[in-house]
Amino acid sequence: MSSKNRKKNQVADDEDDGNGEYKKDLYELQVELVKLHKDIIANNRKFLVIFEGRDAAGKDGTIKRLTEHLSPREARIIALGKPSDRETSQWYFQRYSRYLPAAQEIVFFNRSWYNRAGVEPVMGYCSEAEHEQFLSTVSSFEEMLIGAGITLYKYYLDITRDEQKKRLEDRRKDPLKQWKLSPVDDAALKHWSDYSKARDLMFARTHTLHAPWYVVCANDKREARLNVMRDLLNRTTYEGKKQKLTIPDMNIVFPFDPAQLKSDRIAK
């Protein structure tokens, strides 16, 4: 790829490209996020936000915009790599529980324990029995977290197969995105249908009243980022909230419903 084309691609995913309306909306929502974070700190609240989705769905970029102006002492991003032998021998949730938020903290999981509902069974990293045990126990685990005072949000970023293919190709061509490539990425398109089945089962078994899934149509990265911010802000209370700024587009972010699996609202 020529330097001219690389620059074009980089600008396309950057805020500094003359799109005044997007930059204005982003700024206003980030101000609201700072207000929320101040309220979390002032009132000893505990927030946990989980991001799941297909490879290249935009989790990194969304989390980056959410956390950009939050206090780094009380806002943490958790993106775990491959478990060690010792971690593999532990109770499955033990590896993740050490990163749960304490009072005054907001934690963002860039993938989470839901690896056992998606990547692990599809790629053969866990057994069928381990997969089933996870699906049978995760809702109880999350109910305990909520009972301990943690506010939990679960977002699944959804993109089409064509969009994933385009983004993965961009990663291979852009030297600034080479670090994002992994063997799992290489298998993403090959196992598209397997991932769809695993996702649908995850939704069916782990979408609960106390910890519901929210689906994000993420083909448009900017709309996805803005509307995740709006939805998160809209579903909580904090001092100085500007309600009119926090209303999400329900065509972009919406609570999961089993009927969606039979429609075109979620990518097949």
PERAKA-V124702 format. One record per residue. N is the residue number from 1. PSI is psi as a letter, one per 30 degrees, with the letter a starting at -180 (* if undefined). OMEGA is omega in degrees with one decimal (* if undefined). NEAR is the number of other C-alpha atoms within 10 Angstrom. Layout:
# PERAKA-V124702
N	PSI	OMEGA	NEAR
N	PSI	OMEGA	NEAR
This chain:
# PERAKA-V124702
1	k	179.0	9
2	l	178.7	9
3	e	178.3	9
4	e	-179.9	8
5	e	176.9	11
6	e	179.8	16
7	e	178.8	12
8	e	179.5	12
9	e	-179.1	13
10	e	-179.9	13
11	e	-177.9	13
12	f	-179.0	11
13	g	-176.8	12
14	l	-179.7	13
15	f	-171.2	13
16	h	-177.4	11
17	g	176.7	13
18	g	178.7	10
19	i	-173.8	10
20	e	-177.5	11
21	e	178.5	9
22	e	-178.1	16
23	e	178.1	16
24	e	179.4	11
25	e	-179.8	13
26	e	-179.2	19
27	e	-177.8	14
28	e	179.9	14
29	e	176.8	22
30	e	173.6	21
31	e	178.2	15
32	e	177.5	23
33	e	176.1	23
34	e	176.3	17
35	e	178.8	18
36	e	-178.0	21
37	e	176.5	25
38	e	179.5	18
39	e	176.9	17
40	e	-179.2	21
41	e	-176.0	17
42	f	-174.0	11
43	g	176.0	12
44	h	178.9	14
45	l	-179.4	18
46	j	-177.4	22
47	k	176.3	23
48	k	-178.7	21
49	k	-178.3	18
50	k	174.7	21
51	k	173.9	21
52	l	-180.0	24
53	l	179.9	22
54	l	174.9	23
55	k	179.4	24
56	g	-179.5	24
57	f	177.8	26
58	g	-179.2	24
59	e	-178.6	24
60	e	-177.3	14
61	e	179.4	16
62	e	179.7	21
63	e	179.1	20
64	e	-179.2	12
65	e	178.2	17
66	e	-172.0	20
67	f	-169.5	20
68	e	-175.3	13
69	g	176.7	15
70	l	179.9	20
71	k	-178.7	15
72	f	178.3	12
73	e	-176.1	9
74	g	177.2	18
75	k	-176.2	18
76	k	175.0	19
77	k	-179.3	17
78	j	177.7	15
79	i	-173.2	11
80	k	176.4	13
81	a	-179.7	7
82	k	-179.8	7
83	k	175.6	10
84	l	177.1	9
85	e	180.0	8
86	e	179.7	8
87	e	178.4	13
88	f	-179.2	12
89	f	-177.2	9
90	l	165.9	10
91	k	-168.9	9
92	e	-175.6	15
93	f	-176.9	14
94	e	-178.6	12
95	e	-176.5	17
96	e	-173.0	14
97	f	179.9	11
98	f	-177.9	8
99	g	-179.3	15
100	l	-176.4	18
101	k	168.4	20
102	a	178.5	16
103	k	177.9	16
104	g	-175.1	19
105	l	169.9	22
106	k	-176.2	27
107	k	178.1	21
108	j	175.7	23
109	j	172.9	22
110	i	-161.8	18
111	l	-169.3	18
112	a	175.9	19
113	f	178.1	19
114	g	167.5	19
115	e	-178.3	15
116	f	175.2	22
117	f	-175.9	25
118	d	-174.6	23
119	e	-173.4	21
120	e	179.4	17
121	e	-179.5	19
122	e	-176.3	21
123	g	177.6	14
124	g	-179.6	9
125	f	175.0	13
126	l	179.6	15
127	l	176.3	12
128	e	179.6	12
129	e	177.9	9
130	e	176.6	16
131	e	-179.2	17
132	e	178.5	13
133	e	177.9	13
134	e	-178.3	19
135	e	-177.9	19
136	f	-172.4	13
137	f	-173.1	12
138	e	-178.8	16
139	e	176.3	19
140	e	177.0	13
141	e	-179.0	13
142	e	176.6	17
143	e	176.5	16
144	e	178.5	12
145	e	179.9	16
146	e	176.8	17
147	f	177.9	11
148	g	174.5	10
149	g	178.4	14
150	k	172.9	21
151	k	-172.8	18
152	k	173.9	18
153	k	179.6	18
154	j	179.4	18
155	k	173.4	22
156	j	179.9	23
157	j	-172.2	25
158	k	175.6	25
159	l	179.1	23
160	l	179.9	16
161	e	179.7	17
162	e	-179.8	10
163	e	177.5	15
164	e	179.5	22
165	e	179.9	14
166	e	-176.8	11
167	e	178.3	16
168	e	176.0	20
169	e	177.7	11
170	e	178.7	16
171	e	-177.8	17
172	e	-176.1	14
173	f	-174.9	14
174	j	-178.6	17
175	f	179.3	11
176	f	-179.6	11
177	g	-177.0	13
178	e	-177.9	12
179	f	-178.7	9
180	f	-176.4	13
181	k	178.9	14
182	l	176.6	10
183	e	178.7	7
184	e	176.6	12
185	e	-178.2	16
186	f	-178.1	12
187	f	-171.9	13
188	e	-178.3	22
189	e	178.9	18
190	e	-176.9	10
191	g	-176.8	13
192	e	-177.5	16
193	e	178.1	14
194	e	177.7	17
195	e	178.0	22
196	e	179.4	18
197	e	179.7	14
198	e	177.6	18
199	e	-178.4	20
200	e	177.7	18
201	e	177.6	15
202	e	178.1	17
203	e	-175.7	21
204	e	-174.3	16
205	f	-171.5	15
206	g	173.5	21
207	j	-175.5	19
208	l	178.6	14
209	e	-177.2	9
210	f	179.8	15
211	i	-176.5	16
212	l	171.7	18
213	k	170.6	23
214	k	-178.6	21
215	k	179.6	25
216	j	173.6	26
217	j	-166.6	25
218	g	175.5	26
219	e	173.6	19
220	j	-174.4	13
221	e	-175.5	17
222	e	178.6	19
223	e	178.4	18
224	e	-178.5	25
225	e	-177.7	22
226	e	-175.1	22
227	f	170.4	24
228	e	177.4	28
229	e	-178.9	24
230	e	-177.9	23
231	e	179.9	19
232	e	-180.0	19
233	e	-176.3	23
234	f	-175.1	18
235	g	178.2	10
236	l	179.2	10
237	k	176.0	12
238	l	-176.5	17
239	k	174.6	12
240	g	-176.6	10
241	k	173.2	17
242	j	-171.0	14
243	e	-175.1	12
244	f	180.0	9
245	f	-169.2	15
246	g	-179.5	21
247	j	-177.3	16
248	l	172.4	21
249	j	-176.1	15
250	f	172.1	13
251	f	-179.2	11
252	e	179.7	22
253	k	-176.5	22
254	l	177.9	18
255	k	179.0	14
256	k	173.5	20
257	k	-177.8	14
258	f	-179.8	11
259	f	-178.6	8
260	f	-179.2	13
261	f	179.3	16
262	g	-179.7	9
263	a	179.0	10
264	g	-176.6	8
265	f	175.6	14
266	k	-176.1	17
267	k	-179.5	13
268	*	*	17
